[in-house]
Amino acid sequence: MVVADTSGAGDVLCGVLAGLIDRGHPPRAALELAVAAASLAVTRPGTLASCPSAEEIAGLMAGA
């Protein structure tokens, strides 16, 4: 993986983690998916533009 920009990675991690826990996912599974989403975000430049889409999050969940 090539890191392009770390801006917003923490926001992605926290947002995905909180969202998944709110939807009833077990905390450990939610954390693993949140880390995967943040890892995806750092491969893109920018802050908002680097945030994974709902479809990308669903893809990460399907692959977990």
Buried (B, 14 or more C-beta within 10 A) or exposed (E): EEEEBEBBBEBBBEBBBEBBBEEEBEEEEBBBBBBBBBBBBBEBEEBEEBBBEEEBBEBBBEEE
